[in-house]
């Protein structure tokens, strides 16, 4: 349950806070669950979609970056704990 709490809080932040705060919350959630970054990015793109405004899904791309960074951090931490 504790691992899901940052993801739930990031999901709530998508609806309550501006996008800058939401991005920080999504990045923090991605550190606990790497797939949360891209999933919350897709949800943000669906919620804030404006037809004709842009062809690039920015929130999904930022979520993918958060997912990639969190996967690298997880791999680095696991390597350091096992070796160290």
Buried (B, 14 or more C-beta within 10 A) or exposed (E): EEEEEBBEEBBEBBEEBEBEEBBBBBBBBBBBBBBBBBBBBBBBBEEEEEEEEEEEBEBBEBBBBBBBBBBEEBEEEEEEEEEE
